[in-house]
Amino acid sequence: MNFVCTILDDLWIYPVPLQYFCLYKTAIQLRFFTNCASISPNTAKAWLSILESSYVLYRLQPYYENFSKRLIKSPKLYFYDTGLACSLLGIREEGQVALHFLRGALFENLILNELVKMYFHRGERRFPYFWKDHQGNEIDCLIVEGQTKIPIEIKSGKTFTPAYFDQLKDWRELAGLPADQGFVIYGGETSLQTSAGRLVSWRDLTQIRLIP
């Protein structure tokens, strides 16, 4: 564990430290990571491996079905503990989160963690996917079982707007899914069914129908 702390301390001092690299919702580009941390590719791979095996970070893998699109095929990094992420960002009080420019990324990380835990509590070590093409179209979370796909968008805003469903609508047309299939998880308190899909409060994640 001391070695893990040393790695975190070392990565903190570089121009693009680990917490920003993970929370910018970007796919892992090892060359960028090695350049900003001034370390070799082998060292970067070893550090990431240690942080993963120590349950500091995990990788969210991309979903490859391309639908005639050029896709991002590199995984993304997330923290197992968003409290650690907040600490590394210098966030010390609850009120600071709402004003932080990485609030949305922290919220997305939190929700993904909760979805992963829902599977673990069912005795399944399963991680969702994400989907993103080179034009910037993206689905934050994709639960896949065989031919069944459940797309989920994650929004930190507390006030619902129909635009929350825009990415879901585009992806469902691309994937040929029903018009109401999918969820938007947001930072508000009220869950409701809309014509574009189910809007789910972050407090009501049990409403997400996981694939059996």
TORMAR-407980 format. One line per 8 residues: their letters; for each residue x, y, z of C-alpha. Coordinates in steps of 0.25 Angstrom, whole numbers, plus 5000, padded with zeros to 4 digits. Layout:
% residues N
a) X:Y:Z  ...
% end
This chain:
% residues 212
mnfvctil) 5000:5000:5000  5012:5009:5003  5016:5007:4988  5002:5011:4983  5003:5024:4992  5016:5027:4985  5011:5025:4971  4999:5034:4975
ddlwiypv) 5008:5045:4981  5017:5044:4968  5006:5045:4958  5001:5057:4966  5012:5066:4963  5012:5065:4948  5005:5075:4939  4993:5066:4936
plqyfcly) 4992:5058:4949  4985:5045:4950  4972:5050:4955  4970:5059:4943  4974:5048:4934  4963:5039:4939  4952:5049:4941  4953:5056:4928
ktaiqlrf) 4944:5045:4922  4955:5042:4912  4960:5029:4906  4973:5024:4911  4984:5028:4902  4997:5022:4908  5006:5031:4900  4999:5044:4905
ftncasis) 5000:5038:4919  5015:5035:4918  5018:5049:4912  5011:5056:4923  5017:5048:4934  5031:5047:4928  5031:5032:4930  5034:5021:4920
pntakawl) 5022:5013:4914  5026:5000:4922  5026:5008:4935  5013:5014:4932  5007:5000:4929  5013:4995:4942  5007:5007:4950  4994:5005:4944
silessyv) 4994:4990:4947  4998:4993:4962  4987:5003:4963  4977:4994:4957  4981:4982:4965  4980:4990:4978  4966:4994:4975  4969:5009:4973
lyrlqpyy) 4965:5009:4958  4958:5001:4948  4956:5001:4933  4943:5003:4926  4944:4996:4913  4938:5001:4900  4927:4994:4892  4932:4990:4879
enfskrli) 4920:4988:4870  4922:4999:4860  4909:5002:4853  4918:5007:4841  4925:5017:4850  4940:5019:4854  4940:5016:4868  4949:5019:4880
kspklyfy) 4955:5006:4885  4963:5010:4897  4957:5008:4911  4954:5019:4921  4959:5020:4935  4950:5022:4947  4953:5022:4962  4947:5011:4971
dtglacsl) 4946:5022:4982  4941:5036:4978  4945:5041:4992  4959:5038:4988  4957:5045:4975  4951:5057:4982  4963:5057:4992  4973:5057:4980
lgireegq) 4965:5069:4974  4967:5077:4987  4952:5076:4990  4950:5077:5005  4935:5080:5007  4922:5076:5001  4919:5089:4995  4932:5090:4987
valhflrg) 4927:5078:4978  4915:5086:4972  4925:5097:4968  4936:5089:4963  4938:5088:4948  4940:5073:4949  4926:5071:4956  4920:5064:4944
alfenlil) 4931:5054:4943  4931:5051:4958  4916:5049:4957  4918:5039:4946  4929:5032:4953  4920:5031:4965  4908:5025:4957  4916:5015:4950
nelvkmyf) 4922:5010:4963  4908:5008:4968  4904:5000:4956  4916:4991:4957  4912:4989:4972  4898:4985:4968  4904:4974:4959  4914:4970:4970
hrgerrfp) 4903:4968:4980  4896:4959:4971  4909:4950:4971  4914:4955:4957  4927:4962:4955  4922:4969:4943  4926:4983:4937  4917:4991:4928
yfwkdhqg) 4923:4997:4915  4923:5011:4908  4922:5014:4894  4928:5026:4886  4931:5029:4872  4941:5039:4866  4931:5049:4864  4929:5050:4879
neidcliv) 4915:5043:4880  4916:5035:4893  4908:5026:4902  4913:5027:4916  4909:5013:4920  4904:5001:4912  4900:4988:4919  4901:4977:4909
egqtkipi) 4896:4962:4910  4896:4955:4897  4887:4963:4887  4881:4971:4898  4887:4985:4901  4882:4995:4911  4888:5009:4908  4890:5019:4920
eiksgktf) 4893:5033:4920  4898:5040:4933  4895:5055:4936  4899:5062:4948  4889:5073:4946  4877:5074:4956  4867:5080:4947  4862:5071:4936
tpayfdql) 4863:5076:4921  4859:5067:4909  4873:5069:4903  4877:5059:4913  4872:5048:4904  4878:5054:4891  4890:5044:4891  4881:5032:4895
kdwrelag) 4871:5036:4883  4883:5036:4873  4889:5023:4878  4876:5016:4878  4873:5020:4864  4887:5015:4860  4886:5002:4868  4871:4999:4864
lpadqgfv) 4866:4999:4878  4852:5003:4882  4849:5018:4884  4847:5016:4899  4859:5007:4903  4869:5013:4911  4871:5021:4924  4876:5035:4928
iyggetsl) 4881:5036:4942  4882:5050:4947  4885:5058:4960  4870:5062:4962  4861:5056:4972  4849:5051:4963  4848:5039:4955  4838:5038:4943
qtsagrlv) 4835:5032:4930  4836:5040:4918  4833:5037:4903  4848:5037:4901  4852:5027:4912  4852:5026:4927  4858:5038:4935  4864:5032:4948
swrdltqi) 4868:5040:4960  4882:5036:4966  4874:5032:4979  4866:5022:4971  4876:5013:4964  4869:5001:4967  4859:5005:4956  4870:5002:4946
rlip) 4866:4988:4941  4879:4980:4940  4879:4969:4930  4876:4956:4937
% end
